[in-house]
Structures are given as C-alpha cells and as structure tokens.
Amino acid sequence: MKIFNLILVVIISGFFISSKPYFKDETNSLEIERINFRIDEMKSMLNGNSKYNSKIAFFVDMRIPSGKNRFFVYDLQNNKIIDQGLVAHGCGSDTGIKGELKFSNIPNSNSTSLGRYSIGNNYNGIFGKAYRLYGLDETNSNAFKRAIVLHHYSAVPYEEQDHYISRSHGCPMVNEQFFKRIEKIIDSSKSNILLDIYY
C-alpha cells in the first residue's frame, strides 16, 4: 500500500510539473508556487464577477530580478502563460541590498505598490500611449492619485539580461515591443483586465 501511495504521489507531482511547460528549466520552484497562489486568488476574485475580464490576467512577480522576464500574460481558461517580458520597478523600491525590494503606497515615494490593479482607459502622455491603473487593494489604493500607469519606455530592454534594468517612478514600465503585444490584448478586451503585482 505504501508503494502504491508513493507511486501515486510521484505521478501527481509529475502531472503538476509537466502542466507548467511555460517556465524555463532554471525557474525557481518558489516562483511557480507564488504565481500559482496568485492565479488561484485571481480566479476566486473573478468568479461570477462580470466587471473584469475572466479569461486573461497580467501577473508581475517582483521577487524575480528586473533583468529577467517577470511580467506574465496568463490565459486563465487554458491555464498557461501566453506571453512574458521585462518590467521595471520604482526607484523608491530599492533597498541597497541586492535582491531585496521595499514597497509603498505613499505619494511621491517613487515606489512600486503591491496588489491588484484594474487597467483603465488609455491616454497619450510623455511616454506615448499609457493605461491608467486603479488600485483595488489597501496596498495600492493611491495608484490613480500617484499617476501610476502602465507604459513603455525606450530604456527598457527587450531581451533578458544578467544585470538590472532602468527603474521607473513607481509605474510598471515595459519594453515598447512587449507593450505593443499587451496593448492589443487590452484594447480588444470588452471588460477591464486585472494586473497583479506581488512579492
């Protein structure tokens, strides 16, 4: 019986590992655990809520270094990542300790705020097209007041790299090529897409 249970555990574990083919081999198992937890939370929030898009959501894992892909476009229906790219964090989130960030919801902190955001209407700003973000949690409730928006910037590289990328004033700032891809998804959605920034 113990052998049967052991085989069953191995088979189930293998299933969950193989059902996440979108992660690269070097992906930390904690990264997988973090995003899976956030996906489950997102699905619970969206269940029966027609206000937001229940098919697609965006996730940003701030524990991943900024030189690596950490902005994920997730297909909630087919349970897979369909796109990913680099994203900057706010300069106010730096701690001086490599790999550690801090977060703030305070105006003029220049920090990234954690939590779920509703992606609102677009407008043309100093970086071109950008999307207004509305914080849905206590940790990011000042997003609109702080003018935290989703936008692109030429200094954000397209390819992954070993060093850190440029920082923002608190906005999730992405590469222009990547922005064009997510822009199509946002603009074609009939309901607001949610963005979850976590750590």
C-alpha positions as CSV (number, residue, x, y, z in Angstrom):
1,M,0.0,0.0,0.0
2,K,2.9,2.4,0.9
3,I,4.5,1.7,-2.5
4,F,1.2,2.4,-4.3
5,N,0.8,5.7,-2.4
6,L,4.4,6.7,-3.3
7,I,3.8,5.9,-7.0
8,L,0.6,8.0,-6.9
9,V,2.4,10.9,-5.3
10,V,5.1,10.8,-8.0
11,I,2.5,10.6,-10.8
12,I,0.6,13.6,-9.4
13,S,3.7,15.6,-8.8
14,G,4.9,14.8,-12.3
15,F,1.5,16.0,-13.7
16,F,1.7,19.4,-11.9
17,I,5.3,19.9,-13.1
18,S,4.6,18.9,-16.7
19,S,1.4,21.0,-16.7
20,K,3.6,24.2,-16.4
21,P,5.7,23.9,-19.6
22,Y,5.9,27.7,-20.0
23,F,8.5,28.0,-17.2
24,K,12.1,27.7,-18.2
25,D,14.2,24.9,-16.6
26,E,16.0,27.3,-14.3
27,T,12.8,28.6,-12.8
28,N,12.8,28.5,-9.1
29,S,10.1,26.3,-7.7
30,L,9.1,29.2,-5.3
31,E,8.4,31.3,-8.4
32,I,6.0,28.6,-9.6
33,E,4.4,28.4,-6.1
34,R,4.0,32.1,-5.9
35,I,2.3,32.6,-9.3
36,N,0.1,29.5,-8.8
37,F,-1.1,31.0,-5.5
38,R,-1.8,34.4,-7.1
39,I,-3.6,32.7,-10.0
40,D,-5.9,30.9,-7.6
41,E,-6.6,34.1,-5.7
42,M,-7.4,35.9,-9.0
43,K,-9.7,33.2,-10.1
44,S,-11.6,33.3,-6.8
45,M,-12.0,37.1,-7.2
46,L,-13.2,36.8,-10.8
47,N,-15.6,34.0,-10.1
48,G,-19.1,35.4,-11.1
49,N,-17.7,38.9,-11.4
50,S,-18.6,40.2,-14.9
51,K,-16.9,43.6,-14.2
52,Y,-13.5,42.2,-15.1
53,N,-12.0,40.0,-17.8
54,S,-12.1,36.4,-16.6
55,K,-10.1,35.0,-19.5
56,I,-6.9,36.9,-19.3
57,A,-4.9,38.5,-16.4
58,F,-1.4,40.0,-16.0
59,F,0.9,39.0,-13.2
60,V,4.2,40.6,-12.1
61,D,6.5,38.8,-9.7
62,M,8.7,41.4,-8.1
63,R,10.9,38.8,-6.5
64,I,12.4,38.0,-9.9
65,P,15.3,40.2,-10.8
66,S,14.3,43.1,-13.2
67,G,16.7,41.8,-15.9
68,K,14.6,38.6,-16.2
69,N,11.1,38.2,-17.5
70,R,8.7,38.8,-14.6
71,F,5.6,40.3,-16.4
72,F,3.4,37.4,-17.3
73,V,0.3,37.4,-19.5
74,Y,-1.8,34.5,-18.3
75,D,-4.6,32.6,-20.0
76,L,-7.0,31.8,-17.1
77,Q,-9.1,29.5,-19.2
78,N,-6.3,27.3,-20.5
79,N,-4.1,27.7,-17.5
80,K,-0.9,28.8,-19.3
81,I,1.4,31.8,-19.7
82,I,1.0,33.1,-23.3
83,D,3.5,35.9,-23.2
84,Q,6.1,37.4,-20.9
85,G,8.5,40.3,-20.7
86,L,10.7,42.6,-18.6
87,V,9.2,45.2,-16.4
88,A,10.8,47.9,-14.3
89,H,10.1,48.7,-10.7
90,G,10.1,52.1,-9.0
91,C,13.4,53.6,-8.0
92,G,12.0,54.2,-4.5
93,S,11.7,50.4,-4.1
94,D,15.4,49.9,-4.0
95,T,16.9,49.0,-0.6
96,G,20.6,48.9,-1.4
97,I,20.5,45.2,-0.7
98,K,20.8,43.0,-3.8
99,G,17.6,41.1,-4.5
100,E,15.5,42.9,-1.8
101,L,12.9,45.5,-2.6
102,K,10.5,47.6,-0.5
103,F,7.1,48.9,-1.5
104,S,5.0,51.9,-0.7
105,N,1.5,53.3,-1.5
106,I,2.6,56.8,-0.4
107,P,2.5,59.6,-2.9
108,N,6.0,60.8,-4.1
109,S,7.6,57.7,-2.7
110,N,8.6,56.6,-6.3
111,S,8.0,53.1,-5.1
112,T,6.1,50.2,-6.7
113,S,2.9,49.3,-4.9
114,L,1.9,45.7,-4.5
115,G,-1.6,44.5,-5.1
116,R,-4.3,44.1,-7.8
117,Y,-5.0,46.8,-10.3
118,S,-7.8,47.3,-12.8
119,I,-6.4,48.5,-16.1
120,G,-8.4,51.5,-17.2
121,N,-8.6,53.8,-20.2
122,N,-5.5,54.8,-22.2
123,Y,-4.2,58.3,-22.8
124,N,-1.2,59.9,-24.5
125,G,1.4,61.1,-22.0
126,I,5.1,61.9,-22.0
127,F,5.9,58.3,-22.9
128,G,3.2,58.0,-25.5
129,K,0.3,55.7,-25.0
130,A,-0.3,54.6,-21.4
131,Y,-3.0,52.9,-19.4
132,R,-4.4,54.3,-16.2
133,L,-4.3,51.9,-13.2
134,Y,-6.7,51.8,-10.4
135,G,-5.6,50.1,-7.2
136,L,-8.0,47.5,-5.8
137,D,-6.2,46.8,-2.5
138,E,-5.2,48.9,0.5
139,T,-1.6,48.5,-0.6
140,N,-2.1,50.3,-3.9
141,S,-5.2,52.4,-3.3
142,N,-3.3,55.6,-4.2
143,A,-2.3,54.4,-7.6
144,F,-4.6,56.8,-9.6
145,K,-3.7,59.7,-7.3
146,R,0.0,58.9,-7.7
147,A,-0.4,58.7,-11.6
148,I,0.8,55.1,-11.6
149,V,0.2,53.9,-15.1
150,L,1.2,51.0,-17.4
151,H,3.5,52.4,-20.1
152,H,6.5,51.6,-22.3
153,Y,10.0,53.3,-22.2
154,S,12.8,53.0,-24.7
155,A,15.4,52.3,-22.0
156,V,13.7,49.0,-21.0
157,P,15.5,46.3,-23.0
158,Y,13.6,43.6,-24.9
159,E,15.8,40.6,-24.1
160,E,16.6,39.2,-20.7
161,Q,20.0,40.1,-19.2
162,D,22.1,39.4,-16.2
163,H,22.1,42.9,-14.8
164,Y,19.3,45.1,-13.5
165,I,17.3,47.4,-15.9
166,S,16.3,51.0,-15.7
167,R,13.8,52.0,-13.0
168,S,10.6,54.0,-13.0
169,H,8.9,56.4,-10.6
170,G,6.6,53.6,-9.4
171,C,5.0,52.6,-12.7
172,P,5.1,49.1,-14.2
173,M,7.3,50.2,-17.2
174,V,7.9,47.7,-20.1
175,N,9.7,47.5,-23.4
176,E,7.9,49.1,-26.4
177,Q,7.7,45.8,-28.4
178,F,6.2,44.0,-25.5
179,F,3.9,46.9,-24.8
180,K,2.5,46.6,-28.4
181,R,1.6,43.0,-27.8
182,I,-0.2,43.6,-24.5
183,E,-1.8,46.7,-25.9
184,K,-3.6,44.6,-28.4
185,I,-4.9,42.3,-25.6
186,I,-6.1,45.3,-23.5
187,D,-7.7,47.2,-26.4
188,S,-9.6,44.1,-27.6
189,S,-11.0,43.3,-24.2
190,K,-14.6,44.2,-23.5
191,S,-14.0,44.4,-19.8
192,N,-11.1,45.6,-17.7
193,I,-8.1,43.3,-17.4
194,L,-6.6,42.9,-13.9
195,L,-2.9,43.3,-13.2
196,D,-1.5,41.7,-10.0
197,I,1.9,42.8,-8.7
198,Y,3.2,40.6,-5.9
199,Y,6.4,39.8,-4.0
